[in-house]
Amino acid sequence: MDDAEAAFNWLLSKGYEPGNIITIGHSVGGFIAVALALRLRDKKQPLPGAIVSISPWCDLEIAETIATNAGTDKILSKELLELFRESWIGGTGIEFTDTRINLNRADLSGLPPTLVSWGTYEVLAGEDEEFAARVKDAGIETTTVVVPGGQHSYVYGAGRIPETDAAIAQIGAWVREKTKI
């Protein structure tokens, strides 16, 4: 998070307008794209113009919804998520429910327009759908891009899978609209 904040502040120091900066990430990067905006909001600093969060890991409690797609997600599993979680916060004393690392428990008010995308076959689909609903319920302009049959890393199918190409085109159009450049 410190590195993401430093990069954002570097862009500002180079004269980029915050409204023309979009945080975007995939998986844990999708988490960082949102968490950075929350951190900046809490510090009362300028926010990015928008957020694109693709297949974000929102719930480090590893919600029961992951069981829904356990048989269809060929990338992630509960065991792999547990390994990643231990690698990330193991030994730190940070609880899985801590709002700094659990977007599905965080106060999402004040975020810029947010696009959340996920594949219907990935284990994170349930928590991503919940996250998108929570963003919308917080009164944030929210767009969702759901990729039928998409795996956790559906973006890696660019140029080979029509559904992926369609999702990327939709995300790109949304980004261009938000930056108006």
Secondary structure, DSSP 8 states (H G I E B T S, - for coil): -HHHHHHHHHHHHTT--GGG-EEEEETHHHHHHHHHHHHHHHTT----SEEEEES----TT--GGGGGGTTT-SS--HHHHHHHHHHHHTTS---TT-TTT-TTTS--TT---EEEEEETTSTTHHHHHHHHHHHHHTT--EEEEEETT--TTGGGGTTT-HHHHHHHHHHHHHHHHHH--
